[in-house]
Amino acid sequence: MFNLLPNDGAVFHHADFLTRHEASGYFSSIRQEIPWQHDQVVMFGKVITTKRQVSWHADHPVTYTYSKIQTGIKLLGDREKVGNSKA
């Protein structure tokens, strides 16, 4: 095991953390169950929709502002369910 970000942080790859079947199940659930959306930013006075999709979540109701655009954050809900979900 080695650090994948030795200069700017620490990320360690744990190859056997999940089986291929478990990883596929979690990935499928994440893609289907999380409300993904494209961010919008203001560049040179124009609103641009980004290509990447994001989903913001928090423990308490909050808003997030970036590039003068405010976004509501979805609440996480039942932490036990999230932490113990099965693939």
C-alpha positions in Angstrom: 0.0 0.0 0.0 1.3 3.4 -0.9 0.1 7.0 -0.7 -1.4 8.1 -4.0 -1.0 11.8 -3.1 2.4 12.1 -1.4 2.7 15.9 -2.0 -0.8 17.3 -1.4 -2.5 14.9 1.0 -3.0 11.3 1.8 -5.0 8.7 -0.2 -4.4 5.0 0.3 -5.8 2.3 -2.0 -7.2 -0.7 -0.2 -7.6 -3.2 -3.1 -9.6 -5.9 -1.1 -11.9 -3.5 0.7 -14.9 -4.7 -1.3 -15.4 -7.6 -3.7 -16.1 -6.7 -7.3 -19.8 -7.7 -6.7 -20.1 -5.5 -3.6 -18.5 -2.5 -5.4 -20.8 -2.9 -8.4 -23.8 -3.0 -6.1 -22.8 0.2 -4.3 -21.9 2.0 -7.5 -25.3 1.1 -9.0 -27.1 2.3 -5.9 -25.2 5.6 -5.8 -25.9 6.3 -9.5 -29.6 5.5 -9.2 -30.6 6.7 -5.7 -28.7 10.0 -5.3 -30.2 13.0 -7.0 -27.3 14.1 -9.2 -27.4 17.5 -11.0 -25.2 19.7 -13.1 -23.8 22.8 -11.3 -24.0 26.2 -12.8 -21.3 28.9 -12.5 -21.0 32.4 -13.7 -18.1 32.9 -16.1 -17.4 36.2 -17.8 -20.9 37.4 -16.9 -22.7 34.3 -18.4 -24.3 31.4 -16.6 -22.5 28.1 -17.6 -23.8 24.6 -16.8 -20.9 22.3 -15.9 -20.4 18.9 -17.4 -19.8 17.1 -14.1 -22.7 16.1 -11.9 -22.7 16.7 -8.1 -25.0 16.1 -5.2 -24.6 18.1 -2.0 -25.7 16.7 1.3 -25.5 17.9 5.0 -26.7 17.0 8.5 -28.5 20.3 9.0 -30.4 22.6 6.5 -27.8 24.9 4.9 -27.3 26.7 1.6 -24.1 26.7 -0.5 -23.1 29.7 -2.7 -20.5 29.5 -5.5 -20.0 31.9 -8.3 -23.0 34.0 -6.9 -25.4 31.0 -7.4 -27.0 29.7 -4.3 -27.8 26.0 -4.0 -30.0 24.2 -1.4 -28.3 21.2 0.3 -30.2 18.0 0.8 -30.3 16.5 4.2 -28.6 13.1 4.8 -31.6 11.6 6.6 -31.1 8.4 8.5 -27.4 8.0 9.2 -27.7 4.4 10.4 -29.4 3.4 7.1 -26.7 5.2 5.1 -23.9 3.6 7.1 -25.3 0.1 7.1 -26.7 -0.2 3.6 -26.0 -3.5 1.9 -24.9 -3.9 -1.7 
